[in-house]
């Protein structure tokens, strides 16, 4: 079933700013926002924890180090 909802002009403008392309519908924008707030899957949680561990152990490079390494 399709329905119509009312949104303020401010919200409509904010949704417009979040469009990835001009012809993207507001429904697609809203679904994208909802998806962003959904629970992370177990694999992603493990990967995040591993990344946090590497950072705690100092296994990372700063932005400046990478730029210097590649001559940027």
N, C-alpha and C positions, 0 to 999 in steps of 0.2 A: 504494500500500500504506500502510495506517495502522499506526502503531506507538505504543507507550507509552514514555515516558521518565520517569526518576526525577529529581526535583529536591528540594533541601533545603527545609525550611520557610521559611528566610530568603529563598531565591531566589523561592519562590512568593509570599511577601509583597511582595517588590520588584516582581515582575511585576504583582501586583494593583494596586500604586500607580501603575503606568504605563498602566493601562487608561484609554482615553479615554471609555468608557461602561461601565456595569455588565455588560452582556451580551457584551462583547467577549471573545473566547476568548484563552487564553494563546498559541495559535498565531498569532493576529493581532498580538498584542503583540510576539512574537518576530520575525515578518516585518517589523514596523515598525522594530524595532531593527536588523535586518540591512539594511534599505533605507537607514537613516541612515548606514551605514558604506560604502555602495557608492560607486564612483567617480563623481565629478561629470561631467556631460556638458560638451562643449566650449563651448557657449553660456554655461553657468553660469560656467565658468572665465574666459571673456572678460569677463563682467559683473563678476566679483569683481576682476579685474585693473583694470578701468576704475574701479571704486569705490576701490580702493587708490590709484590715480593721483590721483583727485579729492581724496582725503584728504591726500596728500602736497602737493598744490597749494593746500591750505587751502580747498577748495570744499565746505564743510560748515557746518552750524549745530549749536551745542551744544543740549542738552536745555533748559538755562536760557534760551537765546535764543529757542527755539521757544515756550516757555511765556510769555515776556514778549510776544512778537509777537502771540499769540492770547489774551492776558489770562488765562492760567490760573494 
